Amino acid sequence: MSDELDPGQSSHTLSVAITGSGGSGAVTAGEMLLIAVANAGFYGLMGRSAGPQIRGGESAVMLRAGVAPVECLDDRFDILIALDWLNVSRFAEEIPLTRDSLIICDPEAGEIPPDIARHGARVVELPLEALAKGIEGGRTNMIALGVLAELLGIPEEAMLTVVDAKLARKGASAVVPSQRCISCGYNEPKPQQLRQRLPRIKDRPARWNISGNEASGVGAIRGGVRFVAAYPITPATEMLEWLAPNLERVGGVLLQAEDELASVNMIIGGSFGGVPSMTATSGPGLSLMMEGLGLAVASETPVVVANVMRGGPSTGIPTKSEQSDLNIALHGFHGDAPHLVLAALNIRDCAFTTEWAVHLAEALQTVAIVLSDQFLGQARSVTDPPPTAPAGPGRRLAQPAAENYQRYTLADPGGISPMAIPGTEGCLYTADGLEHNERGTPSSMPQDHQLQLEKRRQKLTAIDGGEHWAEVHGSGDLCILTWGSSSGAAFEAAGRLLTMGRPVRVVAIRLLSPLPEQRMLDAIDGAVRTLVVEQNHAGQLFHYLHSLNLLHGEVRKLAKPGPLPIRPGEIVNAILEWI
């Protein structure tokens, strides 16, 4: 347990939002600004939100930058810059403003929508479109980017360098007008009271600019995955797009299957052939994969499923985030099918958790489901390089045998029996979904069923996850239990409470199943009040922990469905109202 909580993270960060209709370039501007934030030596987090359209449509970029790691969005935004007001009301609740916030917009864009204006934020009108039209090939989003970067205190040269690198492949016809627009935005007169700046940083260590989907791909490759079969689905598709070329660089391959049913069966086949294999999907795809994953559990074939959660049920809200697939990940299999469920705690942790999941699945010869969500998957973070997960023992392989190879032998301690790769001399065996005896021969005998059930359970319950099962920080008789993308807000809330003289411990669970129960009890020992925080409607973690009889004392839940994220201030208020 550690006392390392940052009590003042929100006091040294700035949050900005950029909104615009389809084709306005809001996302491009946000991506360039995040790169400039990194080059200037800051940490940063950039989330994005889109409307319900399959392609195109309005979008919003939400960026927070600071001198310390940033793992969640703040309670409010300091600056909103609107490229236009078309359908921006769809993002009004996702971009909370106050009277201290600034709204920058074009006077020709029309009236500010009531649900934006109601906050009473200060408004500054700048002729963004007119300035862009005054530059041949100029774009309004580049004017706005210059305005915003200057307000944040990012050196103009750094911003121009980013534009050059980002647009270089489009040639001088794109680079030169964009750089002129950036300079125009820097030089456009602005009221002095608008200037909110990040401090200048001399030491600029190398950091990664990475999305959660990309980080998950890094973790998969680090863990040894060399075959991926998957069907595209929002919001997991970017993971597949990143993996396709990068797997080839390490001798692996990605295959786009015709659907989720095919993809899960393909990775079971790939793993059966000796190649660590993975698929990536979201809630609807995970539902379709359940029968196949049951086959992997029964045949003890290791596979990994990266599930990037979105709003549900059914098609739900594909472009928004929600932590609502915990129940299906834990309990969606038919029969008694013990398996692993892990959850990444932040964008950087997507790499570590996915790598660790591959190591565990291979060593334990089972299914590992890794949960992230739309926010983690599609947001980008400027972060320190992610650590590597501890290397596992790898898959236990059978050696050539003269006779009587028992694939599912009960003789080996821990329930992990040697697995033969097809072609291993003397090690032919049946691997299907039927219950079997030690040799793999299908059997309906009660004793065989009982023994194989116990074998599959024993190898999982024997692990405790070591120090990696959760991130535990802080101390005190107040405790916050959380998981996944809600972890960043929980840690920041605890830091704020610490400054108020209310020490809080936070337990952010990474290994959800099998949950190391004794470690859990040790982590919450002495807690008088416990708040369970998660982004779903039913309080799925809350009820799961109750089912294991792990919650004691006074316990409450802060369970809120997407698409709105849980913010640090909400957790602080929930604690203060309680005590």
MARLO-334122 format. One record per residue (C-alpha): y, x, z; chain; residue number from 1; residue in three letters. Coordinates in steps of 0.001 Angstrom, whole numbers, padded with zeros to 6 digits. Layout:
BEGIN
         Y         X         Z   mol   seq   type
         Y         X         Z     A   NUM    ALA
...
This chain:
BEGIN
         Y         X         Z   mol   seq   type
    000000    000000    000000     A     1    MET
    003482    001278   -000849     A     2    SER
    007026    000457    000252     A     3    ASP
    008405    001359   -003168     A     4    GLU
    010501   -001675   -004021     A     5    LEU
    013774   -001431   -005919     A     6    ASP
    016201   -003494   -003813     A     7    PRO
    019037   -003501   -006302     A     8    GLY
    017612   -003646   -009821     A     9    GLN
    019737   -006595   -010966     A    10    SER
    022900   -004884   -009723     A    11    SER
    022663   -002097   -012285     A    12    HIS
    021509   -004000   -015367     A    13    THR
    023266   -005946   -018100     A    14    LEU
    021783   -008890   -019976     A    15    SER
    022811   -010042   -023432     A    16    VAL
    021612   -012740   -025803     A    17    ALA
    022011   -012987   -029576     A    18    ILE
    021391   -016314   -031315     A    19    THR
    021455   -017446   -034923     A    20    GLY
    019826   -019619   -037523     A    21    SER
    017118   -018479   -039922     A    22    GLY
    018227   -015475   -041973     A    23    GLY
    021180   -014657   -039712     A    24    SER
    019607   -011382   -038576     A    25    GLY
    019665   -012029   -034833     A    26    ALA
    016284   -010367   -034284     A    27    VAL
    017199   -007360   -036441     A    28    THR
    020378   -006846   -034449     A    29    ALA
    018442   -007085   -031190     A    30    GLY
    015839   -004568   -032302     A    31    GLU
    018540   -002092   -033319     A    32    MET
    020365   -002563   -030034     A    33    LEU
    017175   -001897   -028081     A    34    LEU
    016632    001360   -029972     A    35    ILE
    020203    002396   -029184     A    36    ALA
    019638    001518   -025522     A    37    VAL
    016617    003834   -025497     A    38    ALA
    018471    006638   -027275     A    39    ASN
    021266    006373   -024712     A    40    ALA
    018767    007041   -021923     A    41    GLY
    018314    003548   -020503     A    42    PHE
    015327    001352   -019859     A    43    TYR
    015292   -001977   -021621     A    44    GLY
    013442   -005212   -022247     A    45    LEU
    013902   -007434   -025289     A    46    MET
    012303   -010851   -025495     A    47    GLY
    012605   -013202   -028402     A    48    ARG
    012318   -016911   -028857     A    49    SER
    011805   -018950   -031991     A    50    ALA
    011814   -022586   -032940     A    51    GLY
    008700   -024559   -033830     A    52    PRO
    008738   -023719   -037536     A    53    GLN
    005840   -021812   -039032     A    54    ILE
    008284   -019531   -040852     A    55    ARG
    012015   -019006   -040571     A    56    GLY
    014263   -021200   -038462     A    57    GLY
    016572   -020413   -035570     A    58    GLU
    015893   -017513   -033231     A    59    SER
    017225   -015953   -030076     A    60    ALA
    017008   -012420   -028749     A    61    VAL
    017325   -011777   -025013     A    62    MET
    017870   -008161   -023970     A    63    LEU
    018277   -006576   -020552     A    64    ARG
    019121   -002904   -020084     A    65    ALA
    019507   -000721   -017017     A    66    GLY
    018998    002645   -015371     A    67    VAL
    015670    001620   -013779     A    68    ALA
    012535    000127   -015357     A    69    PRO
    013109   -003465   -016481     A    70    VAL
    010085   -005767   -016266     A    71    GLU
    011623   -009253   -016338     A    72    CYS
    014671   -011134   -017521     A    73    LEU
    017522   -011678   -015069     A    74    ASP
    018656   -014999   -013616     A    75    ASP
    021578   -015209   -016027     A    76    ARG
    023084   -013496   -019055     A    77    PHE
    026275   -011483   -019010     A    78    ASP
    027034   -011945   -022705     A    79    ILE
    025992   -014472   -025339     A    80    LEU
    026990   -013635   -028897     A    81    ILE
    026378   -016468   -031350     A    82    ALA
    026107   -015685   -035037     A    83    LEU
    026265   -019456   -035582     A    84    ASP
    025611   -022592   -033541     A    85    TRP
    022894   -024122   -035729     A    86    LEU
    020121   -025474   -033451     A    87    ASN
    021146   -023080   -030664     A    88    VAL
    020727   -025962   -028201     A    89    SER
    016984   -025396   -028457     A    90    ARG
    017506   -022162   -026516     A    91    PHE
    020106   -023426   -024044     A    92    ALA
    017731   -023506   -021067     A    93    GLU
    016294   -020110   -021964     A    94    GLU
    019748   -018485   -021862     A    95    ILE
    021265   -019409   -018473     A    96    PRO
    024987   -018653   -018228     A    97    LEU
    027546   -018796   -015408     A    98    THR
    031341   -018796   -015149     A    99    ARG
    031183   -014994   -015115     A   100    ASP
    029329   -014882   -018443     A   101    SER
    031010   -014221   -021788     A   102    LEU
    030496   -016166   -024978     A   103    ILE
    031506   -014391   -028184     A   104    ILE
    031577   -016518   -031311     A   105    CYS
    033352   -017057   -034609     A   106    ASP
    036181   -019650   -034525     A   107    PRO
    034952   -020945   -037898     A   108    GLU
    031492   -021667   -036514     A   109    ALA
    032604   -024959   -035020     A   110    GLY
    032608   -026283   -031487     A   111    GLU
    030390   -024756   -028852     A   112    ILE
    027473   -027123   -028143     A   113    PRO
    027945   -029056   -024886     A   114    PRO
    024787   -027677   -023266     A   115    ASP
    026183   -024158   -023791     A   116    ILE
    029793   -024984   -022875     A   117    ALA
    028864   -026814   -019670     A   118    ARG
    028418   -023562   -017764     A   119    HIS
    032131   -022795   -017989     A   120    GLY
    031578   -019284   -019331     A   121    ALA
    034586   -017439   -020728     A   122    ARG
    034892   -017723   -024494     A   123    VAL
    036237   -015090   -026863     A   124    VAL
    036559   -015944   -030518     A   125    GLU
    036283   -013103   -033003     A   126    LEU
    036350   -013530   -036821     A   127    PRO
    032848   -012148   -037293     A   128    LEU
    032172   -013742   -040673     A   129    GLU
    035625   -012925   -042086     A   130    ALA
    035270   -009291   -041045     A   131    LEU
    031863   -009103   -042742     A   132    ALA
    033213   -010618   -045946     A   133    LYS
    035906   -007926   -045995     A   134    GLY
    033221   -005270   -046444     A   135    ILE
    031230   -005187   -049652     A   136    GLU
    027635   -005978   -048744     A   137    GLY
    028685   -006667   -045139     A   138    GLY
    026603   -008758   -042747     A   139    ARG
    027847   -010813   -039815     A   140    THR
    025022   -009627   -037583     A   141    ASN
    026076   -005999   -038055     A   142    MET
    029667   -006836   -037089     A   143    ILE
    028328   -008577   -033992     A   144    ALA
    026083   -005611   -033220     A   145    LEU
    029067   -003267   -033257     A   146    GLY
    031030   -005591   -030972     A   147    VAL
    028138   -005860   -028544     A   148    LEU
    027259   -002164   -028490     A   149    ALA
    030880   -001233   -027794     A   150    GLU
    031060   -003715   -024920     A   151    LEU
    027912   -002224   -023393     A   152    LEU
    029305    001297   -023663     A   153    GLY
    026843    002674   -026193     A   154    ILE
    028460    005528   -028201     A   155    PRO
    029299    004549   -031755     A   156    GLU
    027565    007611   -033169     A   157    GLU
    024323    006589   -031491     A   158    ALA
    024530    003116   -032994     A   159    MET
    025263    004457   -036464     A   160    LEU
    022262    006768   -036201     A   161    THR
    020025    003815   -035360     A   162    VAL
    021263    001860   -038383     A   163    VAL
    020615    004847   -040629     A   164    ASP
    017041    005223   -039369     A   165    ALA
    016248    001511   -039379     A   166    LYS
    017558    000799   -042891     A   167    LEU
    016884    004148   -044569     A   168    ALA
    014061    002828   -046727     A   169    ARG
    016409    000210   -048188     A   170    LYS
    018735    002930   -049439     A   171    GLY
    022443    003596   -049257     A   172    ALA
    023265    000105   -050537     A   173    SER
    022042   -001257   -047191     A   174    ALA
    022898    001627   -044873     A   175    VAL
    026543    002215   -045827     A   176    VAL
    027779   -001414   -045568     A   177    PRO
    025905   -001858   -042282     A   178    SER
    027440    001278   -040809     A   179    GLN
    030889    000154   -041918     A   180    ARG
    030276   -003193   -040244     A   181    CYS
    029153   -001459   -037047     A   182    ILE
    032349    000613   -036980     A   183    SER
    034410   -002476   -037678     A   184    CYS
    032816   -004213   -034713     A   185    GLY
    033528   -001242   -032477     A   186    TYR
    037176   -001144   -033503     A   187    ASN
    037861   -004881   -033392     A   188    GLU
    040365   -005480   -030532     A   189    PRO
    038824   -007095   -027474     A   190    LYS
    040454   -008204   -024206     A   191    PRO
    040122   -005461   -021622     A   192    GLN
    038508   -007750   -019068     A   193    GLN
    035479   -008146   -021368     A   194    LEU
    034398   -004556   -021040     A   195    ARG
    031163   -004442   -019042     A   196    GLN
    029539   -001093   -019511     A   197    ARG
    026387    000729   -018672     A   198    LEU
    026967    004133   -017065     A   199    PRO
    026750    007293   -019152     A   200    ARG
    023431    009109   -018715     A   201    ILE
    023104    012829   -019397     A   202    LYS
    019356    013214   -018933     A   203    ASP
    017589    011245   -021660     A   204    ARG
    013828    011596   -021208     A   205    PRO
    011484    010522   -023973     A   206    ALA
    010388    006928   -023558     A   207    ARG
    008305    004503   -025556     A   208    TRP
    009751    001520   -027389     A   209    ASN
    006728   -000741   -027600     A   210    ILE
    005657   -004379   -027532     A   211    SER
    002864   -005695   -025353     A   212    GLY
    000722   -006401   -028408     A   213    ASN
    001189   -002827   -029612     A   214    GLU
    000469   -001483   -026119     A   215    ALA
   -002756   -003497   -026005     A   216    SER
   -003728   -001903   -029300     A   217    GLY
   -003008    001540   -027862     A   218    VAL
   -005188    000750   -024869     A   219    GLY
   -008040   -000473   -027054     A   220    ALA
   -008058    002715   -029101     A   221    ILE
   -007749    004890   -026018     A   222    ARG
   -010708    003034   -024531     A   223    GLY
   -012849    003823   -027575     A   224    GLY
   -012719    000579   -029587     A   225    VAL
   -013503    001358   -033215     A   226    ARG
   -014271   -002074   -034641     A   227    PHE
   -012057   -005153   -034474     A   228    VAL
   -012786   -008497   -036119     A   229    ALA
   -010245   -011266   -035695     A   230    ALA
   -008560   -014271   -037214     A   231    TYR
   -004726   -014365   -037153     A   232    PRO
   -003150   -016599   -034515     A   233    ILE
    000272   -016742   -032876     A   234    THR
    001162   -014840   -030708     A   235    PRO
   -001669   -012283   -031049     A   236    ALA
   -001292   -011496   -034750     A   237    THR
    001019   -008501   -034240     A   238    GLU
   -001721   -006772   -032275     A   239    MET
   -003985   -007025   -035295     A   240    LEU
   -001223   -005861   -037628     A   241    GLU
   -000716   -002775   -035461     A   242    TRP
   -004422   -002068   -035101     A   243    LEU
   -005284   -002341   -038804     A   244    ALA
   -003705    000972   -039887     A   245    PRO
   -004063    002761   -036556     A   246    ASN
   -007785    002121   -036244     A   247    LEU
   -008266    003781   -039624     A   248    GLU
   -006564    006924   -038320     A   249    ARG
   -009293    007333   -035708     A   250    VAL
   -012182    006391   -037961     A   251    GLY
   -012339    002718   -037033     A   252    GLY
   -011903   -000470   -039016     A   253    VAL
   -010398   -003944   -038635     A   254    LEU
   -011877   -006904   -040474     A   255    LEU
   -010072   -010235   -040857     A   256    GLN
   -012747   -012875   -040335     A   257    ALA
   -012689   -016368   -041820     A   258    GLU
   -012280   -017952   -038368     A   259    ASP
   -012651   -017301   -034637     A   260    GLU
   -016344   -018214   -034645     A   261    LEU
   -017067   -015539   -037206     A   262    ALA
   -014897   -012945   -035505     A   263    SER
   -016624   -013181   -032114     A   264    VAL
   -020063   -012965   -033731     A   265    ASN
   -018955   -009979   -035794     A   266    MET
   -017852   -008017   -032726     A   267    ILE
   -021108   -008859   -030960     A   268    ILE
   -022925   -007442   -033978     A   269    GLY
   -020704   -004369   -034083     A   270    GLY
   -021281   -003668   -030414     A   271    SER
   -025027   -004295   -030750     A   272    PHE
   -024921   -001563   -033393     A   273    GLY
   -023371    000859   -030906     A   274    GLY
   -019656    000624   -031760     A   275    VAL
   -017237   -000496   -028999     A   276    PRO
   -015754   -003723   -030386     A   277    SER
   -012896   -006121   -029680     A   278    MET
   -011177   -009246   -030943     A   279    THR
   -007703   -010652   -030245     A   280    ALA
   -006788   -014317   -030079     A   281    THR
   -004909   -017004   -028158     A   282    SER
   -006003   -020096   -026227     A   283    GLY
   -007286   -022259   -029112     A   284    PRO
   -009257   -019321   -030497     A   285    GLY
   -010685   -018431   -027095     A   286    LEU
   -012019   -021985   -026813     A   287    SER
   -013906   -021572   -030081     A   288    LEU
   -015355   -018238   -029007     A   289    MET
   -016961   -019423   -025783     A   290    MET
   -020477   -020043   -027140     A   291    GLU
   -020529   -016627   -028774     A   292    GLY
   -019293   -014933   -025616     A   293    LEU
   -022111   -016608   -023730     A   294    GLY
   -024502   -014891   -026155     A   295    LEU
   -022874   -011547   -025333     A   296    ALA
   -023339   -012163   -021600     A   297    VAL
   -026974   -013226   -022005     A   298    ALA
   -027838   -010317   -024295     A   299    SER
   -025749   -007897   -022208     A   300    GLU
   -023745   -006775   -025224     A   301    THR
   -020327   -005356   -024267     A   302    PRO
   -017302   -006884   -026029     A   303    VAL
   -013585   -007207   -025227     A   304    VAL
   -011376   -010216   -025983     A   305    VAL
   -007593   -009780   -025813     A   306    ALA
   -006187   -013270   -025210     A   307    ASN
   -002413   -013592   -025688     A   308    VAL
   -001629   -016884   -023971     A   309    MET
    000799   -019519   -025239     A   310    ARG
    001830   -023005   -024218     A   311    GLY
   -000995   -025533   -024325     A   312    GLY
   -003121   -027590   -024453     A   313    PRO
   -004257   -027941   -028055     A   314    SER
   -001726   -026460   -030474     A   315    THR
    000819   -026744   -027677     A   316    GLY
    003858   -024530   -028094     A   317    ILE
    002645   -021550   -030147     A   318    PRO
    005945   -019632   -030014     A   319    THR
    006471   -019879   -026254     A   320    LYS
    004848   -018236   -023247     A   321    SER
    002651   -019704   -020529     A   322    GLU
   -000002   -018390   -018123     A   323    GLN
   -002262   -021383   -018608     A   324    SER
   -005542   -019878   -019878     A   325    ASP
   -006715   -018548   -016524     A   326    LEU
   -009057   -021466   -015922     A   327    ASN
   -010833   -021169   -019259     A   328    ILE
   -011059   -017392   -018950     A   329    ALA
   -012683   -017732   -015533     A   330    LEU
   -014787   -020869   -015993     A   331    HIS
   -014987   -021690   -019708     A   332    GLY
   -018518   -020366   -020240     A   333    PHE
   -021485   -022727   -020028     A   334    HIS
   -024179   -021815   -017571     A   335    GLY
   -023938   -019020   -015037     A   336    ASP
   -022276   -016289   -017094     A   337    ALA
   -020657   -013563   -014959     A   338    PRO
   -018050   -011576   -016850     A   339    HIS
   -014788   -009673   -016381     A   340    LEU
   -011288   -011171   -016440     A   341    VAL
   -008283   -008868   -016259     A   342    LEU
   -004543   -009469   -016642     A   343    ALA
   -001841   -007059   -017741     A   344    ALA
    001115   -007044   -015330     A   345    LEU
    003848   -005947   -017742     A   346    ASN
    004307   -004581   -021256     A   347    ILE
    003561   -001003   -020227     A   348    ARG
    000508   -002183   -018315     A   349    ASP
   -000953   -003835   -021433     A   350    CYS
   -002101   -000371   -022520     A   351    ALA
   -003631    000575   -019174     A   352    PHE
   -005345   -002770   -018537     A   353    THR
   -006840   -003047   -022033     A   354    THR
   -008148    000513   -021900     A   355    GLU
   -009627   -000092   -018456     A   356    TRP
   -011236   -003315   -019690     A   357    ALA
   -012980   -001440   -022520     A   358    VAL
   -014318    001167   -020085     A   359    HIS
   -015589   -001542   -017710     A   360    LEU
   -017167   -003653   -020450     A   361    ALA
   -018987   -000667   -021917     A   362    GLU
   -020236    000616   -018577     A   363    ALA
   -021306   -002820   -017304     A   364    LEU
   -022586   -004138   -020667     A   365    GLN
   -020707   -007408   -020425     A   366    THR
   -017749   -009433   -021688     A   367    VAL
   -014211   -008538   -020651     A   368    ALA
   -011347   -010980   -021279     A   369    ILE
   -007883   -009408   -021041     A   370    VAL
   -005034   -011855   -020509     A   371    LEU
   -001462   -011273   -021611     A   372    SER
    000965   -013891   -022950     A   373    ASP
    003576   -014554   -025615     A   374    GLN
    006343   -012953   -023580     A   375    PHE
    004427   -009750   -022922     A   376    LEU
    002874   -009670   -026379     A   377    GLY
    005981   -010175   -028491     A   378    GLN
    008661   -008712   -026226     A   379    ALA
    009581   -005052   -026554     A   380    ARG
    010132   -002611   -023719     A   381    SER
    011800    000767   -023440     A   382    VAL
    009514    002272   -020855     A   383    THR
    007931    005445   -019604     A   384    ASP
    004705    006351   -021419     A   385    PRO
    001830    004265   -020030     A   386    PRO
   -000780    006091   -017969     A   387    PRO
   -004344    006352   -019184     A   388    THR
   -007052    004404   -017391     A   389    ALA
   -009752    006310   -015513     A   390    PRO
   -012566    007189   -017876     A   391    ALA
   -015731    005241   -017301     A   392    GLY
   -019298    006504   -017551     A   393    PRO
   -019641    004872   -020960     A   394    GLY
   -022535    002815   -022229     A   395    ARG
   -025921    003728   -020845     A   396    ARG
   -028089    004338   -023903     A   397    LEU
   -031854    004305   -024157     A   398    ALA
   -033713    007407   -025207     A   399    GLN
   -036605    007325   -027727     A   400    PRO
   -039661    005806   -026057     A   401    ALA
   -043298    005988   -026936     A   402    ALA
   -044046    002426   -025835     A   403    GLU
   -043184   -000448   -023515     A   404    ASN
   -039374   -000255   -023806     A   405    TYR
   -037879   -002727   -021353     A   406    GLN
   -034313   -003484   -022432     A   407    ARG
   -033644   -005721   -019441     A   408    TYR
   -035605   -003815   -016841     A   409    THR
   -035079   -004685   -013208     A   410    LEU
   -036077   -001232   -012037     A   411    ALA
   -032671    000372   -012445     A   412    ASP
   -030228    000089   -009529     A   413    PRO
   -027039   -001848   -010137     A   414    GLY
   -028528   -004059   -012826     A   415    GLY
   -027441   -001769   -015686     A   416    ILE
   -030413   -001073   -017907     A   417    SER
   -030421    001358   -020862     A   418    PRO
   -029361   -000239   -024150     A   419    MET
   -031029    000858   -027359     A   420    ALA
   -029059    001328   -030554     A   421    ILE
   -030905   -000084   -033597     A   422    PRO
   -033126    002623   -035022     A   423    GLY
   -033898    004309   -031705     A   424    THR
   -037580    005186   -031920     A   425    GLU
   -039831    002936   -029882     A   426    GLY
   -036944    000791   -028590     A   427    CYS
   -037128   -002342   -030678     A   428    LEU
   -036175   -005448   -028707     A   429    TYR
   -035038   -009054   -029106     A   430    THR
   -031393   -009771   -028299     A   431    ALA
   -030581   -013458   -028605     A   432    ASP
   -029230   -016295   -026497     A   433    GLY
   -032563   -017380   -025038     A   434    LEU
   -033484   -016409   -021526     A   435    GLU
   -035928   -013526   -021557     A   436    HIS
   -038127   -011251   -019515     A   437    ASN
   -037583   -007535   -018972     A   438    GLU
   -038783   -006683   -022484     A   439    ARG
   -036422   -009203   -024081     A   440    GLY
   -039176   -011637   -025020     A   441    THR
   -037882   -015238   -024770     A   442    PRO
   -039113   -016882   -021589     A   443    SER
   -038684   -020205   -019801     A   444    SER
   -040461   -019019   -016669     A   445    MET
   -038418   -019807   -013529     A   446    PRO
   -038989   -016345   -012109     A   447    GLN
   -037671   -014597   -015250     A   448    ASP
   -034581   -016820   -015277     A   449    HIS
   -033875   -016198   -011590     A   450    GLN
   -034315   -012429   -011880     A   451    LEU
   -032173   -012063   -015020     A   452    GLN
   -029407   -014246   -013546     A   453    LEU
   -029361   -012053   -010472     A   454    GLU
   -029407   -008885   -012582     A   455    LYS
   -026354   -009971   -014587     A   456    ARG
   -024473   -010991   -011455     A   457    ARG
   -025357   -007926   -009419     A   458    GLN
   -023845   -005407   -011817     A   459    LYS
   -020452   -007149   -011658     A   460    LEU
   -020252   -007943   -007960     A   461    THR
   -020983   -004316   -007180     A   462    ALA
   -017600   -003170   -008506     A   463    ILE
   -014408   -003364   -006463     A   464    ASP
   -011860   -002061   -008965     A   465    GLY
   -010721    000818   -006773     A   466    GLY
   -006961    001142   -006417     A   467    GLU
   -006458   -000418   -009847     A   468    HIS
   -007580   -003938   -008922     A   469    TRP
   -003951   -004847   -008132     A   470    ALA
   -000477   -003456   -007624     A   471    GLU
    000419   -003815   -003937     A   472    VAL
    003921   -002925   -002758     A   473    HIS
    006084   -003646    000231     A   474    GLY
    005277   -004784    003752     A   475    SER
    006002   -007589    006166     A   476    GLY
    004565   -010928    007195     A   477    ASP
    005847   -012589    004010     A   478    LEU
    003584   -012170    000984     A   479    CYS
    003942   -013005   -002709     A   480    ILE
    000699   -013286   -004688     A   481    LEU
    001019   -013269   -008453     A   482    THR
   -000526   -012119   -011727     A   483    TRP
    000366   -011293   -015325     A   484    GLY
    003911   -011546   -016629     A   485    SER
    005204   -013197   -013433     A   486    SER
    004687   -009871   -011641     A   487    SER
    007992   -008317   -012736     A   488    GLY
    010014   -011219   -011332     A   489    ALA
    007993   -011109   -008103     A   490    ALA
    008639   -007400   -007547     A   491    PHE
    012349   -007787   -008258     A   492    GLU
    012590   -010803   -005948     A   493    ALA
    010977   -008778   -003180     A   494    ALA
    013537   -006029   -003721     A   495    GLY
    016391   -008502   -003378     A   496    ARG
    014882   -010004   -000227     A   497    LEU
    014564   -006535    001248     A   498    LEU
    018337   -006073    000943     A   499    THR
    018733   -009333    002888     A   500    MET
    016632   -007995    005725     A   501    GLY
    013554   -009968    004678     A   502    ARG
    010774   -007470    003924     A   503    PRO
    008125   -008898    001613     A   504    VAL
    004860   -007537    000308     A   505    ARG
    003800   -008280   -003264     A   506    VAL
    000207   -008373   -004503     A   507    VAL
    000010   -008529   -008298     A   508    ALA
   -003640   -008966   -009268     A   509    ILE
   -004977   -007085   -012300     A   510    ARG
   -008749   -007606   -011836     A   511    LEU
   -009097   -011359   -011477     A   512    LEU
   -012869   -011618   -011841     A   513    SER
   -014863   -010445   -010125     A   514    PRO
   -012013   -010419   -007599     A   515    LEU
   -012566   -007648   -005010     A   516    PRO
   -012488   -009998   -002048     A   517    GLU
   -012421   -007442    000738     A   518    GLN
   -009607   -005509   -000898     A   519    ARG
   -007762   -008798   -001303     A   520    MET
   -008181   -009653    002368     A   521    LEU
   -006991   -006183    003375     A   522    ASP
   -003922   -006488    001125     A   523    ALA
   -002802   -009786    002662     A   524    ILE
   -003894   -009031    006212     A   525    ASP
   -001175   -010023    008674     A   526    GLY
    000683   -012255    006247     A   527    ALA
    001977   -015373    007997     A   528    VAL
    003396   -017026    004885     A   529    ARG
    002077   -016557    001340     A   530    THR
    003714   -017788   -001856     A   531    LEU
    001532   -017888   -004980     A   532    VAL
    003690   -017470   -008103     A   533    VAL
    002524   -018227   -011655     A   534    GLU
    003745   -019730   -014933     A   535    GLN
    001547   -022763   -015367     A   536    ASN
    001705   -026399   -014307     A   537    HIS
   -001427   -026765   -012201     A   538    ALA
   -001239   -023603   -010094     A   539    GLY
   -004434   -022144   -011511     A   540    GLN
   -004415   -018893   -009487     A   541    LEU
   -003515   -020849   -006353     A   542    PHE
   -006574   -023070   -006695     A   543    HIS
   -008839   -020174   -007718     A   544    TYR
   -007959   -018213   -004577     A   545    LEU
   -008479   -021328   -002464     A   546    HIS
   -011931   -021780   -004003     A   547    SER
   -012811   -018275   -002790     A   548    LEU
   -011428   -019071    000684     A   549    ASN
   -009006   -016143    000466     A   550    LEU
   -005754   -017882    001428     A   551    LEU
   -004982   -018122    005134     A   552    HIS
   -001960   -019076    007209     A   553    GLY
    000862   -021025    005623     A   554    GLU
    000472   -021047    001838     A   555    VAL
    002666   -022543   -000872     A   556    ARG
    002735   -022279   -004642     A   557    LYS
    005562   -021750   -007103     A   558    LEU
    003828   -022963   -010252     A   559    ALA
    006058   -023666   -013218     A   560    LYS
    004904   -024269   -016797     A   561    PRO
    006412   -022545   -019800     A   562    GLY
    008330   -022103   -021910     A   563    PRO
    010891   -021047   -019284     A   564    LEU
    009999   -017813   -017490     A   565    PRO
    009941   -017551   -013726     A   566    ILE
    013065   -015642   -012738     A   567    ARG
    013601   -013481   -009629     A   568    PRO
    016218   -015847   -008193     A   569    GLY
    013770   -018751   -008223     A   570    GLU
    011320   -016783   -006100     A   571    ILE
    014063   -015648   -003712     A   572    VAL
    015262   -019233   -003276     A   573    ASN
    011722   -020504   -002704     A   574    ALA
    011211   -017932    000064     A   575    ILE
    014584   -018542    001718     A   576    LEU
    014148   -022322    001674     A   577    GLU
    010740   -021908    003290     A   578    TRP
    011702   -019583    006124     A   579    ILE
